[in-house]
Amino acid sequence: MTSAKMLALLPKTILWIFLLVTAFMMLFPVALTLLGSFKTNLEVTTGATILPKVWQFGNYATAWKAANFSRFTWNSTFVSVTTTVGTLLVTTMAAYAIDRANFIGKRFYVVLQASTLFITVGAVVLRPQFDMMIGLGLQKSLWGVVIILISAHASIFFMLIGFFRGIPRDLDEAAFIDGCNFYSVFWRIVLPLLRPALAVCGLFVFRGAWNEYILPLVFTMTKPELQTLTVGLAGLRYSIGSASETQLMLAGACLSILPMLIVYIFANKSFMQVSAGAVKG
């Protein structure tokens, strides 16, 4: 091979090495977690071996019973699904109004939404949010968590505005000629065209709600039966006889990943459609 060909292949070689190293750094902790879920507690804490000496498949059954996984899985599913549906409903209507209508305060609303992307208050607003839910009588309900999560939708709002702008306005005009009004155009014309975008945005919302920890922890302190998986997993480490059971926590973490994988599999086609449309455009 000539030096010219070697120089031409050098950038691609460096790129592949970088991608392989990055993939290894991302997947190696996941692999350790999966392998650790099949170890004994002694093997996990000492870290003497990567592969378990004896595969402890019973860790998953123990984790399911010890963490009341069926109940916590239902709680997490309820919070994630309702948050996803509510967020998509609110953001699609808001983005449609901003993109297609003109009204007083439109610019102020967009600036207000954008400001929430650059100002992170985090745990500072937990007390006001909790006091607000007390006023609504939802401080001991998962609905309080859902309402707060739905309100944090600025990033999805701006993502959907970008998708709305990709839909030709000629379709709106044709629908108006056929007798549709502003609202029926949204439900019958625009919304069906947004299915790939809604699947992508829904995946982001679902992932955020599924992994949320602080809000469910605060709202379920007095009602442990309402805990989500993220909160319940933290209690798995000392679940049996107040002894450290790290292997059970790892098994529970692996179980909690499965719903996200299932959602991603169903949303993967929409990702491909959006990517193909972006490349074509």
VOKE-205986 format. One line per field, with one value per atom (N, C-alpha, C): residue number from 1; residue in one letter; atom name; x, y, z. Coordinates in steps of 0.001 Angstrom, whole numbers, plus 500000, padded with zeros to 6 digits. Example, Ala and Ser with C-alpha at 12.3 -4.5 7.8 and 13.67 -1.06 7.14 Angstrom:
k = c(1|1|1|2|2|2)
r = c(A|A|A|S|S|S)
a = c(N|CA|C|N|CA|C)
X = c(513190|512300|513200|512850|513670|512900)
Y = c(494310|495500|496700|497750|498940|500030)
Z = c(507800|507800|507800|507080|507140|507870)
# end
This chain:
k = c(1|1|1|2|2|2|3|3|3|4|4|4|5|5|5|6|6|6|7|7|7|8|8|8|9|9|9|10|10|10|11|11|11|12|12|12|13|13|13|14|14|14|15|15|15|16|16|16|17|17|17|18|18|18|19|19|19|20|20|20|21|21|21|22|22|22|23|23|23|24|24|24|25|25|25|26|26|26|27|27|27|28|28|28|29|29|29|30|30|30|31|31|31|32|32|32|33|33|33|34|34|34|35|35|35|36|36|36|37|37|37|38|38|38|39|39|39|40|40|40|41|41|41|42|42|42|43|43|43|44|44|44|45|45|45|46|46|46|47|47|47|48|48|48|49|49|49|50|50|50|51|51|51|52|52|52|53|53|53|54|54|54|55|55|55|56|56|56|57|57|57|58|58|58|59|59|59|60|60|60|61|61|61|62|62|62|63|63|63|64|64|64|65|65|65|66|66|66|67|67|67|68|68|68|69|69|69|70|70|70|71|71|71|72|72|72|73|73|73|74|74|74|75|75|75|76|76|76|77|77|77|78|78|78|79|79|79|80|80|80|81|81|81|82|82|82|83|83|83|84|84|84|85|85|85|86|86|86|87|87|87|88|88|88|89|89|89|90|90|90|91|91|91|92|92|92|93|93|93|94|94|94|95|95|95|96|96|96|97|97|97|98|98|98|99|99|99|100|100|100|101|101|101|102|102|102|103|103|103|104|104|104|105|105|105|106|106|106|107|107|107|108|108|108|109|109|109|110|110|110|111|111|111|112|112|112|113|113|113|114|114|114|115|115|115|116|116|116|117|117|117|118|118|118|119|119|119|120|120|120|121|121|121|122|122|122|123|123|123|124|124|124|125|125|125|126|126|126|127|127|127|128|128|128|129|129|129|130|130|130|131|131|131|132|132|132|133|133|133|134|134|134|135|135|135|136|136|136|137|137|137|138|138|138|139|139|139|140|140|140|141|141|141|142|142|142|143|143|143|144|144|144|145|145|145|146|146|146|147|147|147|148|148|148|149|149|149|150|150|150|151|151|151|152|152|152|153|153|153|154|154|154|155|155|155|156|156|156|157|157|157|158|158|158|159|159|159|160|160|160|161|161|161|162|162|162|163|163|163|164|164|164|165|165|165|166|166|166|167|167|167|168|168|168|169|169|169|170|170|170|171|171|171|172|172|172|173|173|173|174|174|174|175|175|175|176|176|176|177|177|177|178|178|178|179|179|179|180|180|180|181|181|181|182|182|182|183|183|183|184|184|184|185|185|185|186|186|186|187|187|187|188|188|188|189|189|189|190|190|190|191|191|191|192|192|192|193|193|193|194|194|194|195|195|195|196|196|196|197|197|197|198|198|198|199|199|199|200|200|200|201|201|201|202|202|202|203|203|203|204|204|204|205|205|205|206|206|206|207|207|207|208|208|208|209|209|209|210|210|210|211|211|211|212|212|212|213|213|213|214|214|214|215|215|215|216|216|216|217|217|217|218|218|218|219|219|219|220|220|220|221|221|221|222|222|222|223|223|223|224|224|224|225|225|225|226|226|226|227|227|227|228|228|228|229|229|229|230|230|230|231|231|231|232|232|232|233|233|233|234|234|234|235|235|235|236|236|236|237|237|237|238|238|238|239|239|239|240|240|240|241|241|241|242|242|242|243|243|243|244|244|244|245|245|245|246|246|246|247|247|247|248|248|248|249|249|249|250|250|250|251|251|251|252|252|252|253|253|253|254|254|254|255|255|255|256|256|256|257|257|257|258|258|258|259|259|259|260|260|260|261|261|261|262|262|262|263|263|263|264|264|264|265|265|265|266|266|266|267|267|267|268|268|268|269|269|269|270|270|270|271|271|271|272|272|272|273|273|273|274|274|274|275|275|275|276|276|276|277|277|277|278|278|278|279|279|279|280|280|280|281|281|281)
r = c(M|M|M|T|T|T|S|S|S|A|A|A|K|K|K|M|M|M|L|L|L|A|A|A|L|L|L|L|L|L|P|P|P|K|K|K|T|T|T|I|I|I|L|L|L|W|W|W|I|I|I|F|F|F|L|L|L|L|L|L|V|V|V|T|T|T|A|A|A|F|F|F|M|M|M|M|M|M|L|L|L|F|F|F|P|P|P|V|V|V|A|A|A|L|L|L|T|T|T|L|L|L|L|L|L|G|G|G|S|S|S|F|F|F|K|K|K|T|T|T|N|N|N|L|L|L|E|E|E|V|V|V|T|T|T|T|T|T|G|G|G|A|A|A|T|T|T|I|I|I|L|L|L|P|P|P|K|K|K|V|V|V|W|W|W|Q|Q|Q|F|F|F|G|G|G|N|N|N|Y|Y|Y|A|A|A|T|T|T|A|A|A|W|W|W|K|K|K|A|A|A|A|A|A|N|N|N|F|F|F|S|S|S|R|R|R|F|F|F|T|T|T|W|W|W|N|N|N|S|S|S|T|T|T|F|F|F|V|V|V|S|S|S|V|V|V|T|T|T|T|T|T|T|T|T|V|V|V|G|G|G|T|T|T|L|L|L|L|L|L|V|V|V|T|T|T|T|T|T|M|M|M|A|A|A|A|A|A|Y|Y|Y|A|A|A|I|I|I|D|D|D|R|R|R|A|A|A|N|N|N|F|F|F|I|I|I|G|G|G|K|K|K|R|R|R|F|F|F|Y|Y|Y|V|V|V|V|V|V|L|L|L|Q|Q|Q|A|A|A|S|S|S|T|T|T|L|L|L|F|F|F|I|I|I|T|T|T|V|V|V|G|G|G|A|A|A|V|V|V|V|V|V|L|L|L|R|R|R|P|P|P|Q|Q|Q|F|F|F|D|D|D|M|M|M|M|M|M|I|I|I|G|G|G|L|L|L|G|G|G|L|L|L|Q|Q|Q|K|K|K|S|S|S|L|L|L|W|W|W|G|G|G|V|V|V|V|V|V|I|I|I|I|I|I|L|L|L|I|I|I|S|S|S|A|A|A|H|H|H|A|A|A|S|S|S|I|I|I|F|F|F|F|F|F|M|M|M|L|L|L|I|I|I|G|G|G|F|F|F|F|F|F|R|R|R|G|G|G|I|I|I|P|P|P|R|R|R|D|D|D|L|L|L|D|D|D|E|E|E|A|A|A|A|A|A|F|F|F|I|I|I|D|D|D|G|G|G|C|C|C|N|N|N|F|F|F|Y|Y|Y|S|S|S|V|V|V|F|F|F|W|W|W|R|R|R|I|I|I|V|V|V|L|L|L|P|P|P|L|L|L|L|L|L|R|R|R|P|P|P|A|A|A|L|L|L|A|A|A|V|V|V|C|C|C|G|G|G|L|L|L|F|F|F|V|V|V|F|F|F|R|R|R|G|G|G|A|A|A|W|W|W|N|N|N|E|E|E|Y|Y|Y|I|I|I|L|L|L|P|P|P|L|L|L|V|V|V|F|F|F|T|T|T|M|M|M|T|T|T|K|K|K|P|P|P|E|E|E|L|L|L|Q|Q|Q|T|T|T|L|L|L|T|T|T|V|V|V|G|G|G|L|L|L|A|A|A|G|G|G|L|L|L|R|R|R|Y|Y|Y|S|S|S|I|I|I|G|G|G|S|S|S|A|A|A|S|S|S|E|E|E|T|T|T|Q|Q|Q|L|L|L|M|M|M|L|L|L|A|A|A|G|G|G|A|A|A|C|C|C|L|L|L|S|S|S|I|I|I|L|L|L|P|P|P|M|M|M|L|L|L|I|I|I|V|V|V|Y|Y|Y|I|I|I|F|F|F|A|A|A|N|N|N|K|K|K|S|S|S|F|F|F|M|M|M|Q|Q|Q|V|V|V|S|S|S|A|A|A|G|G|G|A|A|A|V|V|V|K|K|K|G|G|G)
a = c(N|CA|C|N|CA|C|N|CA|C|N|CA|C|N|CA|C|N|CA|C|N|CA|C|N|CA|C|N|CA|C|N|CA|C|N|CA|C|N|CA|C|N|CA|C|N|CA|C|N|CA|C|N|CA|C|N|CA|C|N|CA|C|N|CA|C|N|CA|C|N|CA|C|N|CA|C|N|CA|C|N|CA|C|N|CA|C|N|CA|C|N|CA|C|N|CA|C|N|CA|C|N|CA|C|N|CA|C|N|CA|C|N|CA|C|N|CA|C|N|CA|C|N|CA|C|N|CA|C|N|CA|C|N|CA|C|N|CA|C|N|CA|C|N|CA|C|N|CA|C|N|CA|C|N|CA|C|N|CA|C|N|CA|C|N|CA|C|N|CA|C|N|CA|C|N|CA|C|N|CA|C|N|CA|C|N|CA|C|N|CA|C|N|CA|C|N|CA|C|N|CA|C|N|CA|C|N|CA|C|N|CA|C|N|CA|C|N|CA|C|N|CA|C|N|CA|C|N|CA|C|N|CA|C|N|CA|C|N|CA|C|N|CA|C|N|CA|C|N|CA|C|N|CA|C|N|CA|C|N|CA|C|N|CA|C|N|CA|C|N|CA|C|N|CA|C|N|CA|C|N|CA|C|N|CA|C|N|CA|C|N|CA|C|N|CA|C|N|CA|C|N|CA|C|N|CA|C|N|CA|C|N|CA|C|N|CA|C|N|CA|C|N|CA|C|N|CA|C|N|CA|C|N|CA|C|N|CA|C|N|CA|C|N|CA|C|N|CA|C|N|CA|C|N|CA|C|N|CA|C|N|CA|C|N|CA|C|N|CA|C|N|CA|C|N|CA|C|N|CA|C|N|CA|C|N|CA|C|N|CA|C|N|CA|C|N|CA|C|N|CA|C|N|CA|C|N|CA|C|N|CA|C|N|CA|C|N|CA|C|N|CA|C|N|CA|C|N|CA|C|N|CA|C|N|CA|C|N|CA|C|N|CA|C|N|CA|C|N|CA|C|N|CA|C|N|CA|C|N|CA|C|N|CA|C|N|CA|C|N|CA|C|N|CA|C|N|CA|C|N|CA|C|N|CA|C|N|CA|C|N|CA|C|N|CA|C|N|CA|C|N|CA|C|N|CA|C|N|CA|C|N|CA|C|N|CA|C|N|CA|C|N|CA|C|N|CA|C|N|CA|C|N|CA|C|N|CA|C|N|CA|C|N|CA|C|N|CA|C|N|CA|C|N|CA|C|N|CA|C|N|CA|C|N|CA|C|N|CA|C|N|CA|C|N|CA|C|N|CA|C|N|CA|C|N|CA|C|N|CA|C|N|CA|C|N|CA|C|N|CA|C|N|CA|C|N|CA|C|N|CA|C|N|CA|C|N|CA|C|N|CA|C|N|CA|C|N|CA|C|N|CA|C|N|CA|C|N|CA|C|N|CA|C|N|CA|C|N|CA|C|N|CA|C|N|CA|C|N|CA|C|N|CA|C|N|CA|C|N|CA|C|N|CA|C|N|CA|C|N|CA|C|N|CA|C|N|CA|C|N|CA|C|N|CA|C|N|CA|C|N|CA|C|N|CA|C|N|CA|C|N|CA|C|N|CA|C|N|CA|C|N|CA|C|N|CA|C|N|CA|C|N|CA|C|N|CA|C|N|CA|C|N|CA|C|N|CA|C|N|CA|C|N|CA|C|N|CA|C|N|CA|C|N|CA|C|N|CA|C|N|CA|C|N|CA|C|N|CA|C|N|CA|C|N|CA|C|N|CA|C|N|CA|C|N|CA|C|N|CA|C|N|CA|C|N|CA|C|N|CA|C|N|CA|C|N|CA|C|N|CA|C|N|CA|C|N|CA|C|N|CA|C|N|CA|C|N|CA|C|N|CA|C|N|CA|C|N|CA|C|N|CA|C|N|CA|C|N|CA|C|N|CA|C|N|CA|C|N|CA|C|N|CA|C|N|CA|C|N|CA|C|N|CA|C|N|CA|C|N|CA|C|N|CA|C|N|CA|C|N|CA|C|N|CA|C|N|CA|C|N|CA|C|N|CA|C|N|CA|C|N|CA|C|N|CA|C|N|CA|C|N|CA|C|N|CA|C|N|CA|C|N|CA|C|N|CA|C|N|CA|C|N|CA|C|N|CA|C|N|CA|C|N|CA|C|N|CA|C|N|CA|C|N|CA|C|N|CA|C|N|CA|C)
X = c(500840|500000|500880|500577|501380|501104|502055|501909|500703|500377|499211|497923|497786|496590|496536|497689|497732|497312|497759|497346|495859|495311|493883|493043|493558|492823|493015|493987|494286|493108|492436|491297|490184|489859|488813|489229|490508|490996|490885|491281|491180|489726|488847|487421|486869|487199|486713|487269|488522|489096|488372|488108|487387|485988|485273|483918|483926|484888|484975|485297|486212|486546|485344|484623|483434|482363|482129|481139|481530|482816|483279|483054|483357|483207|481740|480839|479417|478817|479254|478654|479291|480539|481222|480520|480097|479363|478049|477368|476122|476404|477485|477859|478210|478939|479280|478028|477059|475804|475059|474990|474294|474979|476295|477024|476927|476964|476863|475519|474488|473161|473069|474013|474015|475042|475685|476689|476092|476878|476525|476938|476426|476756|478249|478875|480313|481116|480726|481444|481316|480151|479944|480776|480758|481459|482977|483476|484930|485433|484588|484984|486167|486287|487451|487392|486185|486049|485020|485159|484174|482977|483232|482159|481819|480556|480188|480667|481100|481536|480348|479256|478002|476911|476227|475219|473994|473729|472630|471376|470683|469475|468353|468447|467415|467432|468491|468533|467361|466953|465864|464531|464301|463061|463051|464203|464297|464087|464690|464526|463073|462411|461021|460127|460390|459568|459965|461272|461742|461378|461395|461130|459674|458827|457429|457391|458132|458359|457079|456126|454897|454184|454126|453472|454272|455583|456413|456470|456430|456409|455125|454011|452741|452780|453326|453411|454260|455416|456281|455612|454915|454217|453119|452380|451317|451873|452928|453522|454081|454786|455445|454437|453447|452469|451601|451077|450226|451017|452260|453097|453366|453632|453898|452680|451524|450297|449952|450018|449690|450643|451936|452929|452756|452546|452358|451081|450032|448782|448952|449601|449788|450748|451867|452891|452466|451739|451289|450304|449394|448439|449134|450078|450805|451663|452379|453230|452397|451239|450354|449859|449474|448992|450106|451302|452422|452804|452790|453242|452183|450906|449864|448998|448994|448086|448867|448188|448734|447818|448399|447615|448491|447858|448569|449334|450586|451402|452116|452056|452707|454211|454816|456263|456664|455879|456177|456119|455132|455003|456217|456694|457867|459102|459267|460406|460319|459125|458938|459303|458901|459255|460765|461361|462808|463598|463091|463817|463933|462954|463020|464101|464567|465640|467001|467133|468427|468527|467411|467407|467049|468008|467795|467748|466589|466433|466459|466193|466339|465510|466178|465491|464959|465341|464875|463358|462758|461314|460520|461178|460454|459442|459850|458917|457724|457926|456748|455851|456463|455660|454852|455473|454771|453651|453914|452860|451702|452008|450960|450094|450747|449995|449184|449676|448888|447607|447731|446547|445542|446035|445155|444729|445293|444974|445624|446745|447417|448791|449059|450386|450650|449622|449800|449315|449454|449002|450046|450119|451034|450588|449349|448883|449643|450051|450861|452181|452810|454067|453831|452728|452429|452229|451467|451188|452472|453347|454613|455495|455548|456369|455823|454506|453918|454274|454364|454657|456078|456977|458366|458514|457935|457843|458474|459291|459795|460605|461478|462309|461466|460447|459558|458761|458369|457627|458415|459682|460491|460824|460963|461175|459973|458782|457580|457359|457755|457653|458472|459662|460481|459800|459124|458401|457191|456486|455325|455732|456873|457323|457678|457882|458150|456897|455715|454447|453976|453786|453398|452073|452003|450766|449723|450146|449186|448152|448561|447609|446524|446900|445918|444908|445441|444566|443616|444119|443252|442165|442527|441543|440499|440926|439976|438979|439465|438581|437540|437961|437048|436094|436202|435244|435779|437051|437627|437873|437853|438210|439596|440015|441359|441613|440618|440793|440730|439824|439727|440944|441576|442825|443887|443921|444910|444677|443433|443149|443161|442696|442515|443668|444358|445390|446787|447030|448388|448821|447971|448366|448721|447956|448372|449739|450088|451390|452532|452207|453230|453532|452992|453163|454631|455504|456916|457531|457209|457751|457204|455928|455332|455969|456306|456953|458335|459083|460414|460323|459455|459295|458733|457809|457246|458290|459262|460335|461155|461471|462224|461443|460147|459316|459195|458953|458805|460083|461215|462491|462711|462425|462602|461693|460426|459478|459836|460298|460646|461854|462805|464026|463913|462788|462630|462730|463480|463693|463241|463635|463398|461909|461141|459713|458957|459090|458397|458846|460121|460609|459918|459799|459177|457696|457015|455564|455134|456047|455675|456329|456869|457522|456549|455316|454319|453463|453650|452874|453815|454548|455526|454904|453611|452984|452871|453102|453057|454445|455460|456818|456970|457785|458113|459346|459724|460861|462166|462368|463611|463746|462625|462650|462767|462041|462092|463446|464145|465467|466455|466326|467234|467068|465847|465608|466000|466303|466691|468036|468906|470256|470245|469272|469173|467781|467400|466021|465793|466802|466605|467453|466798|467511|468475|468237|469094|470525|470755|472100|472254|473469|473732|473514|472630|472297|472479|473736|474016|473600|473736|473404|471912|471081|469647|469339|470050|469859|470261|471344|471768|470748|470197|469164|467923|467557|466409|466664|467891|468232|468119|468554|468441|466979|466140|464721|464078|464507|463913|464300|465370|465791|464897|464292|463533|462399|461579|460525|461063|462194|462777|463240|463788|464197|463001|461901|460692|460154|460115|459635|460535|461835|462757|462574|462322|462116|460918|459830|458642|458856|459690|459919|461061|461788|462954|462573|461429|460980|460728|460160|459900|461201|462210|463520|464071|463940|464458|463706|462377|461586|461977|462171|462560|463946|464874|466237|466242|465471|465410|464817|463788|463187|464141|464947|465908|466986|467454|468483|467937|466686|466081|465867|465462|465252|466554)
Y = c(498806|500000|501250|502158|503364|504307|505240|506208|507105|507399|508253|507591|506270|505559|505479|505285|505218|506548|507643|508959|509189|508671|508825|508022|506870|506029|506459|507297|507693|508386|509367|510005|509023|508108|507125|506182|505809|504922|505589|506852|507590|507710|507978|508100|506792|505672|504375|504034|504353|504101|504930|506186|507057|506521|506092|505567|504281|503409|502152|502393|503311|503643|504252|505149|505764|504726|503816|502764|501856|501557|500709|501391|502680|503410|503515|503552|503644|502287|501234|499920|499121|499426|498651|498747|499933|499975|499197|499232|498477|496975|496548|495132|494718|495580|495269|495171|496068|496019|494722|494332|493102|491886|491831|490702|490706|491904|491992|491539|491651|491219|489705|488968|487513|487004|487921|487534|487465|486924|487012|488384|488730|490039|490139|489052|489064|489329|488708|488911|490353|490947|492330|493293|493118|494057|493926|492719|492549|492888|492641|492944|492127|490910|490089|489571|489290|488724|489516|489473|490127|489209|487957|486986|486332|486076|485392|483946|483483|482084|481142|481479|480737|481751|481538|482501|482421|483534|483601|484170|483314|483771|484113|483579|483860|485292|486049|487445|488247|487936|488684|488392|487132|486783|487404|487383|487992|489489|490128|491572|491927|491125|491400|491344|490358|490232|491252|491438|492323|493773|494190|495589|495836|494802|494958|495522|494876|495410|495581|494684|494790|496098|496483|497731|498942|498919|500054|500212|499078|499145|499794|499439|500061|501562|501965|503394|504149|503584|504237|504297|503219|503209|504257|504369|505369|506778|507087|508421|508700|507739|507961|508104|507226|507258|508510|508833|510012|511297|511335|512504|512651|511538|511582|512056|511476|511860|513317|513715|515091|516106|515786|516708|516864|515757|515833|516584|516392|517104|518606|519001|520427|521062|520401|521013|521074|520060|520127|521264|521460|522553|523902|524000|525265|525573|524565|524781|525112|524489|524781|526216|526661|528032|529039|528762|529688|529736|528583|528538|529020|528771|529034|530253|530729|531820|533054|534188|535463|535988|536282|536775|537632|538396|539285|538456|538781|538068|536857|536661|535502|535538|536685|536806|536636|537199|537069|535613|534867|533452|532656|532929|532221|532558|533830|534239|533591|533513|532888|531410|530723|529315|529156|530022|529937|530206|531087|531416|530224|529318|528135|527154|527291|526422|526852|528122|528669|528937|528836|529077|527774|527177|525920|526190|525946|526187|524895|523771|522466|522312|521889|521591|522826|524026|525247|525361|524873|525026|523843|522897|521744|522149|523028|523451|524223|525220|525877|524922|524003|523039|522152|521727|520880|521655|522925|523757|523956|524083|524233|522977|521811|520566|520366|520897|520852|521644|522815|523621|522913|522050|521300|519955|519617|518342|517152|517361|516289|515963|516379|516160|514691|513872|512453|511611|512158|511478|511609|510599|510655|511671|512103|513132|514437|514723|515904|515838|514660|514461|514636|514070|514141|515581|516358|517754|518571|518364|519118|518713|517427|516968|517478|517545|518068|519539|520272|521706|521973|520993|521175|520674|521410|520911|521844|522790|523804|523186|522245|521659|520926|520186|519497|520509|521601|522663|523211|523499|524054|522996|521748|520688|520568|520631|520489|521695|522876|524042|523822|523251|522947|521973|520961|520014|520671|521537|522226|523074|523716|524577|523772|522474|521631|521172|521459|521095|522271|522088|523211|523828|525142|525835|525673|525213|524977|523931|522991|521990|522633|523618|524342|525064|525746|526506|525585|524451|523498|522967|522729|522251|523319|524585|525675|525772|525570|525617|524497|523347|522200|522319|523407|523633|523396|523094|522900|524246|524253|525460|525287|526238|526243|524989|524554|523424|522092|521973|520712|520485|521560|521410|520788|521204|520646|519162|518765|517385|516456|516931|516056|516101|517227|517380|517366|518294|518502|517385|517034|516045|514687|514149|512866|512931|514103|514234|514295|514507|514651|513344|512234|510974|510608|510657|510351|511307|512601|513583|513345|512988|512727|511505|510503|509312|509657|510483|510879|511711|512728|513577|512780|511856|511025|510158|509680|508874|509693|510941|511800|512075|512350|512635|511397|510250|509004|508680|508847|508565|509470|510754|511679|511366|511031|510704|509384|508422|507102|507211|508072|508200|509245|509936|510970|510355|511021|510482|511440|512703|513636|513847|514153|514423|513228|512007|510872|510614|510872|510670|511621|512886|513884|513598|513227|513064|511714|510781|509452|509129|510138|509873|509294|509767|509291|508156|507829|506749|505875|504975|504135|503300|502998|502172|502904|504223|505004|505231|504640|504851|504305|504999|504535|503637|503097|502183|502856|504091|504775|504952|505218|505360|503997|503016|501682|501024|501316|500718|501166|502411|502905|502123|501642|500857|499405|498962|497568|497240|498221|497950|497453|497897|497446|496867|495962|495489|494300|493495|492255|492297|492371|492330|493474|494607|495800|495533|494499|494179|494685|495038|495545|494439|494703|493730|494399|494668|495397|494614|493302|492498|492586|492757|492902|494247|495284|496590|496561|495843|495728|494935|493888|493119|493972|494763|495649|496718|497216|498227|497644|496399|495760|495555|495196|495036|496370|497439|498749|499293|498757|499202|498619|497467|496766|497611|498304|499125|500183|500803|501806|501178|499973|499285|498966|498559|498248|499501|500618|501876|502305|502156|502550|501695|500394|499515|499979|500361|500813|502193|503029|504378|504436|503318|503328|503635|503113|503371|504854|505502|506941|507716|507273|507907|507833|506685|506503|507383|507518|508349|509814|510277|511663|511922|510973|511142|511128|510253|510171|511447|511955|513207|514365|514393|515477|515415|514197|514048|514429|514013|514332|515818|516472|517904|518651)
Z = c(500000|500000|500000|499108|498985|500148|500325|501410|501204|499941|499666|500125|499861|500309|501834|502449|503906|504516|503927|504421|504208|503106|502841|503836|504253|505214|506652|506930|508296|508993|508358|509037|509383|508439|508713|509838|509860|510919|512281|512348|513607|514044|513076|513393|513941|513312|513775|515156|515395|516719|517775|517445|518378|518664|517612|517799|518611|518353|519100|520574|520841|522230|522936|522247|522837|523127|522159|522362|523527|523625|524728|526074|526154|527413|527809|526826|527126|527490|526816|527007|528135|528479|529514|530873|531336|532615|532567|531407|531274|531371|530722|530781|532210|532924|534317|535181|534935|535694|535413|534153|533790|534395|534308|534890|536408|537008|538463|538989|538159|538605|538757|538182|538295|539312|540039|541022|542421|543326|544741|545265|546421|546997|547278|547701|547991|546725|545630|544365|543876|544086|543639|544464|545773|546650|546538|546362|546244|544843|543824|542454|541980|542479|542137|540711|540213|538877|538084|536764|535901|535679|535361|535179|536517|536773|538022|538023|539180|539285|539111|539761|539602|539277|538176|537716|538628|539317|540281|539593|538845|538145|539126|540332|541329|541837|541523|541966|541410|540196|539579|540266|540597|541310|542698|543365|544696|544627|543640|543489|543190|542374|542026|543267|544137|545340|546399|546585|547657|547392|546142|545804|545457|545564|545150|543728|542847|541511|540711|540903|540127|540430|541700|542086|541608|541823|541428|539900|539194|537731|537240|537859|537495|537774|538923|539257|538237|537893|536908|535543|535170|533881|533847|534946|535025|534883|535637|535579|534191|533618|532330|531196|531164|530070|530145|531323|531451|531203|531654|531388|529894|529228|527791|527022|527313|526609|526895|528171|528531|527920|527936|527372|525878|525176|523723|523375|524146|523887|524066|525171|525458|524459|524197|523339|521876|521392|520000|519791|520724|520587|520713|521648|521813|520597|520098|518923|517692|517548|516412|516468|517650|517791|517514|517994|517767|516294|515648|514255|513272|513564|512571|512891|514111|514487|514912|514857|515336|516440|517578|518704|519594|520452|521362|522398|522607|523587|523033|521728|521108|521319|521056|521213|522682|523578|525013|525449|524938|525298|524840|523622|523097|523930|524276|525103|526480|527027|528341|528299|527241|527097|526926|526124|525889|527161|528009|529245|530172|530122|530987|530540|529302|528823|529334|529692|530088|531586|532290|533734|534423|535096|535807|537306|537889|539320|540118|539467|540104|541355|542442|543692|544397|543942|544593|544524|543438|543249|543812|544430|544961|546024|546914|547975|547418|546546|545956|545174|544453|543705|544645|545737|546703|547373|547718|548320|547348|546072|545055|544994|545047|545013|546294|547421|548660|548478|547828|547565|546671|545780|544893|545490|546656|547287|546621|545947|545204|545778|547020|547590|547921|547973|548241|547063|545874|544672|543581|542734|541600|540558|540637|539705|539906|541130|541379|540644|540651|539915|538420|537917|536487|536041|536814|536439|536393|537362|537384|536211|535898|534771|533442|533311|532076|531888|532982|532875|532384|532505|532061|530630|529682|528307|527282|527700|526773|525624|525924|524879|523847|524288|523360|522547|523176|522487|521305|521505|520419|519371|519791|518808|517876|518445|517634|516729|517173|516301|515033|515188|514017|513080|513637|512790|512129|512867|512297|511099|511194|510092|508848|509015|507861|507138|507702|507062|506211|504922|504052|504471|504421|504745|503648|502487|501409|501819|502654|503136|503984|504795|505600|504709|503696|502812|502053|501600|500904|501842|503107|504077|504383|504464|504688|503534|502320|501156|501219|501755|501872|503049|503811|504893|506289|506443|507774|508437|509759|510503|511117|511919|512481|513321|514065|514972|514228|513273|512532|511647|511173|510421|511306|512554|513488|513713|513993|514343|513133|511978|510826|509826|509749|508725|509336|510261|510755|511690|512637|513647|513051|512091|511490|510807|510259|509597|510601|511870|512906|513630|513160|513901|514129|513114|513396|514418|514311|515252|516654|516744|518056|518706|517907|518464|519011|518288|518743|520009|519992|521181|522352|522049|523109|523783|523006|523589|524574|524214|525118|526402|526250|527426|528309|527676|528433|529193|528542|529199|530403|530237|531352|532520|532222|533294|533962|533166|533721|534662|534332|535132|536231|536331|537349|538751|539622|540977|542075|541995|543098|543351|542299|542470|543056|542491|543111|544550|544829|546192|547162|546788|547661|547860|546781|546855|547425|547602|548108|549441|550120|551402|552421|552424|553387|552824|551543|550923|550093|550737|550021|548918|549012|547974|546644|546640|545398|544799|545375|544876|543457|542683|541337|541394|540246|540210|540628|540205|540550|542053|542706|544165|544828|544312|544900|544753|543642|543444|544507|544949|545985|547279|547540|548743|548602|547388|547198|547829|547937|548419|549851|550636|552030|552256|551380|551411|552328|552551|553299|554561|555687|556954|557147|556525|556636|556221|555436|554964|553534|553199|551856|550834|549877|548833|547474|547147|545914|544685|544723|543550|543226|544261|544017|543374|543794|543187|541712|541389|540002|539175|539768|539063|538832|539834|539671|538619|538570|537563|536161|535987|534671|534282|535249|534957|534577|535226|534951|533581|532996|531668|530576|530826|529795|529191|529994|529367|528422|528763|527886|526573|526638|525417|524532|525153|524390|523708|524445|523866|522721|522894|521834|520586|520767|519616|518798|519482|518768|518131|518770|518247|517253|517084|516206|514757|514297|512940|512722|513726|513619|513578|514336|514271|512852|512225|510877|509881|510063|509160|509281|510527|510736|510163|510385|509870|508346|507736|506286|505696|506373|505912|506021|507078|507252|506183|505861|504836|503458|503181|501911|501752|502864|502793|502641)
# end
